[in-house]
C-alpha cells in the first residue's frame, strides 16, 4: 500500500446527473486492463453500459481532500442490495480508500451482492470485507456478503 489516505479526509456526497460523464470515463480507465485481458474491452460500450445503468439516487461520489476521486452505488433488489460502480481513480488506489468506503456503506444487518471481473485485484478487497463467491464464469465472479448480525464496531454513513 502506498501512502494511506487519512480516514477523516474520505467523505461521500450524493451523485448528481451531471456526474455521469466523468464516472463513465473513470469506469473506462479503471476497467480497461481487466477488460483487455479478458478480450472484452470496447471503448464505447464500457462507457455506455455505465450511462445506461446510472441512477444518481443510489450513487455516492467518493471525495478525498475536497477532490472527487471515485464512485460507489448500492442498488436495492428485494431483500439485498447490489454493490455497484465502485471505481477509484488510480491515484488513490491502494491507499485504503476502497476499504474505508466499504466500512462506511456496508451494514452488518444487510445482504449484499456484487460482481467483479475475473482476475481483478478488486476481488481481494471484497473478500477482506466478507464477500464470498456464489458463482463464476469466464468473465464474471458473483459474490455475496451475508448478514452477520454483529454489532457495528465503527461509524458508517448510510447512502440515503
Sine and cosine of phi, psi and omega as CSV:
sin_phi,cos_phi,sin_psi,cos_psi,sin_omega,cos_omega
0.00,0.00,0.72,-0.69,0.11,-0.99
-0.98,0.19,-0.18,-0.98,-0.07,-1.00
-0.77,0.64,0.88,-0.47,0.00,-1.00
-0.92,0.39,0.52,-0.85,0.07,-1.00
-0.99,0.11,0.76,-0.65,0.06,-1.00
-0.84,0.54,0.74,-0.67,-0.07,-1.00
-0.83,0.56,-0.58,0.81,-0.05,-1.00
-0.94,0.35,-0.25,0.97,-0.02,-1.00
-1.00,-0.03,0.03,1.00,0.01,-1.00
-0.98,-0.22,0.86,-0.50,0.05,-1.00
-0.73,-0.69,0.30,-0.96,0.06,-1.00
-0.90,-0.44,0.69,-0.73,0.09,-1.00
-0.85,-0.53,0.44,-0.90,0.05,-1.00
-0.88,0.48,0.62,-0.78,0.07,-1.00
-0.98,0.21,0.47,-0.88,0.07,-1.00
-0.90,-0.45,0.37,-0.93,0.04,-1.00
-0.82,0.58,-0.56,0.83,-0.02,-1.00
-0.92,0.39,-0.25,0.97,0.01,-1.00
-0.98,0.22,-0.23,0.97,-0.13,-0.99
-0.83,0.56,-0.70,0.71,-0.10,-1.00
-0.93,0.36,-0.69,0.73,0.00,-1.00
-0.94,0.33,-0.52,0.85,0.08,-1.00
-0.92,0.38,-0.64,0.77,0.05,-1.00
-0.87,0.50,-0.65,0.76,0.05,-1.00
-0.92,0.39,-0.68,0.73,0.03,-1.00
-0.87,0.49,-0.70,0.72,0.03,-1.00
-0.84,0.54,-0.73,0.68,-0.01,-1.00
-0.86,0.50,-0.66,0.75,0.02,-1.00
-0.92,0.38,-0.72,0.69,-0.07,-1.00
-0.92,0.40,-0.65,0.76,-0.09,-1.00
-1.00,0.02,-0.19,0.98,-0.14,-0.99
-0.80,0.60,-0.80,0.60,-0.07,-1.00
-0.87,0.50,-0.70,0.72,0.00,-1.00
-0.92,0.38,-0.68,0.73,0.00,-1.00
-0.92,0.39,-0.61,0.79,0.06,-1.00
-0.90,0.43,-0.69,0.72,0.03,-1.00
-0.85,0.52,-0.59,0.81,-0.01,-1.00
-1.00,0.04,0.01,1.00,-0.02,-1.00
0.94,0.35,0.49,0.87,-0.10,-1.00
-0.86,-0.52,0.08,1.00,-0.08,-1.00
-0.97,0.25,0.80,-0.60,0.12,-0.99
-0.68,-0.73,0.91,-0.42,-0.15,-0.99
-0.87,0.50,-0.48,0.88,0.04,-1.00
-0.99,0.10,-0.71,0.71,-0.06,-1.00
-0.90,0.44,-0.63,0.78,-0.03,-1.00
-0.87,0.49,-0.57,0.82,0.02,-1.00
-0.99,0.17,-0.67,0.74,-0.06,-1.00
-0.92,0.40,-0.59,0.81,0.04,-1.00
-0.87,0.50,-0.62,0.79,0.07,-1.00
-0.92,0.39,-0.76,0.65,-0.02,-1.00
-0.82,0.57,-0.66,0.75,-0.03,-1.00
-0.92,0.38,-0.46,0.89,-0.08,-1.00
-0.98,-0.21,-0.17,0.98,-0.12,-0.99
-0.91,0.41,0.83,-0.56,0.08,-1.00
-0.78,-0.63,0.98,-0.19,-0.05,-1.00
-0.80,0.60,-0.55,0.83,-0.04,-1.00
-0.89,0.46,-0.45,0.89,-0.02,-1.00
-0.98,-0.19,0.00,1.00,-0.15,-0.99
-0.93,-0.37,0.61,-0.79,0.10,-1.00
-0.83,-0.57,0.53,-0.85,0.05,-1.00
-0.99,-0.13,0.74,-0.67,0.03,-1.00
-1.00,0.08,0.84,-0.54,-0.05,-1.00
-0.88,-0.48,0.79,-0.62,0.06,-1.00
-0.82,-0.57,0.84,-0.54,-0.01,-1.00
0.76,0.65,0.74,0.67,0.07,-1.00
0.94,0.35,0.18,0.98,0.04,-1.00
-0.91,-0.41,0.72,-0.69,0.07,-1.00
-0.95,0.32,0.86,-0.50,-0.06,-1.00
-0.83,-0.56,-0.04,1.00,-0.02,-1.00
-0.03,-1.00,-0.10,-0.99,0.00,-1.00
-0.56,-0.83,0.32,-0.95,0.10,-0.99
-0.40,-0.92,0.56,-0.83,0.03,-1.00
-0.72,-0.69,0.57,-0.82,0.18,-0.98
-0.84,-0.55,0.93,-0.36,-0.04,-1.00
-0.96,-0.27,0.87,-0.50,0.02,-1.00
-0.92,0.40,0.60,-0.80,0.03,-1.00
-0.47,-0.88,1.00,-0.03,-0.05,-1.00
0.91,0.42,-0.80,-0.60,-0.03,-1.00
-1.00,0.01,0.11,0.99,-0.02,-1.00
-0.83,-0.56,0.14,-0.99,0.13,-0.99
-0.79,-0.61,0.65,-0.76,0.07,-1.00
-1.00,-0.05,0.83,-0.55,0.12,-0.99
-0.99,0.11,0.89,-0.45,-0.11,-0.99
-0.70,-0.72,0.33,-0.94,0.17,-0.99
0.82,0.58,0.63,0.77,0.12,-0.99
-1.00,0.08,0.99,-0.11,0.00,-1.00
-0.83,-0.55,0.75,-0.66,0.01,-1.00
-0.80,-0.60,0.75,-0.67,0.02,-1.00
-0.81,0.59,0.60,-0.80,-0.04,-1.00
-0.81,0.59,-0.52,0.85,-0.01,-1.00
-0.91,0.42,-0.31,0.95,-0.03,-1.00
-0.89,-0.45,0.01,1.00,0.05,-1.00
-0.95,0.30,0.55,-0.83,0.01,-1.00
0.97,0.25,0.25,0.97,-0.04,-1.00
-0.88,-0.47,0.22,0.98,0.04,-1.00
1.00,0.00,0.01,1.00,-0.04,-1.00
-0.91,0.41,-0.74,0.67,-0.01,-1.00
-0.87,0.50,-0.70,0.72,0.03,-1.00
-0.88,0.48,-0.70,0.71,-0.01,-1.00
-0.90,0.44,-0.66,0.75,0.02,-1.00
-0.88,0.48,-0.71,0.71,0.02,-1.00
-0.88,0.47,-0.64,0.77,0.06,-1.00
-0.88,0.47,-0.56,0.83,-0.03,-1.00
-0.96,0.28,-0.54,0.84,-0.16,-0.99
-0.95,-0.30,-0.37,0.93,-0.04,-1.00
-1.00,0.02,0.74,-0.68,-0.01,-1.00
-0.95,-0.30,0.64,-0.77,-0.02,-1.00
-0.91,0.41,-0.29,0.96,0.04,-1.00
-1.00,-0.08,0.01,1.00,-0.04,-1.00
-1.00,-0.07,0.39,-0.92,0.12,-0.99
-0.93,-0.37,0.82,-0.57,-0.11,-0.99
-0.81,-0.59,0.56,-0.83,0.06,-1.00
-0.76,-0.65,0.43,-0.90,0.08,-1.00
-0.36,-0.93,0.23,-0.97,0.22,-0.97
-0.74,-0.68,0.58,-0.82,-0.04,-1.00
-0.74,-0.67,0.50,-0.87,-0.01,-1.00
-0.94,0.34,0.59,-0.81,0.07,-1.00
-0.80,0.60,0.72,-0.69,0.06,-1.00
0.98,0.19,0.00,1.00,-0.01,-1.00
-0.95,0.32,0.69,-0.72,0.08,-1.00
-0.90,0.44,-0.31,0.95,0.03,-1.00
-0.89,0.45,-0.42,0.91,-0.01,-1.00
-0.84,0.54,-0.65,0.76,-0.01,-1.00
-0.91,0.41,-0.56,0.83,0.08,-1.00
-0.87,0.50,-0.74,0.67,-0.02,-1.00
-0.91,0.41,-0.64,0.77,0.03,-1.00
-0.89,0.45,-0.64,0.77,0.04,-1.00
-0.89,0.46,-0.37,0.93,-0.01,-1.00
-0.97,-0.24,0.37,0.93,0.17,-0.98
1.00,-0.04,0.09,1.00,0.03,-1.00
-0.99,0.16,0.64,-0.77,0.05,-1.00
-0.80,-0.60,0.42,-0.91,-0.04,-1.00
-0.95,0.32,0.74,-0.67,0.15,-0.99
-1.00,-0.09,-0.77,0.64,-0.02,-1.00
-0.36,-0.93,0.23,-0.97,0.03,-1.00
-0.39,-0.92,0.37,-0.93,0.09,-1.00
-0.70,-0.71,-0.30,-0.95,-0.05,-1.00
-0.93,0.38,-0.34,0.94,-0.08,-1.00
-0.90,-0.43,-0.71,0.71,-0.14,-0.99
-0.92,-0.39,0.51,-0.86,0.17,-0.99
-0.88,-0.48,0.86,-0.51,0.02,-1.00
-0.99,-0.13,0.76,-0.65,-0.10,-1.00
-0.77,-0.64,0.43,-0.90,0.03,-1.00
-0.72,-0.69,0.56,-0.83,0.15,-0.99
-0.86,-0.51,0.93,-0.36,-0.04,-1.00
-0.97,0.26,0.31,-0.95,0.12,-0.99
-0.89,0.45,0.71,-0.71,0.02,-1.00
-0.98,-0.22,-0.47,0.88,0.00,-1.00
0.96,0.28,0.05,1.00,0.03,-1.00
-0.96,0.29,0.41,-0.91,0.09,-1.00
-0.92,0.38,0.53,-0.85,0.02,-1.00
-0.95,0.32,0.83,-0.56,-0.07,-1.00
-0.99,-0.11,-0.15,0.99,-0.02,-1.00
-0.53,-0.85,0.38,-0.92,-0.04,-1.00
-0.92,0.39,0.57,-0.82,0.03,-1.00
-0.76,-0.65,0.44,-0.90,0.07,-1.00
-0.89,-0.45,0.89,-0.46,0.03,-1.00
-0.92,0.39,0.42,-0.91,0.03,-1.00
-0.96,0.29,-0.35,0.94,-0.04,-1.00
-1.00,0.05,0.00,0.00,0.00,0.00
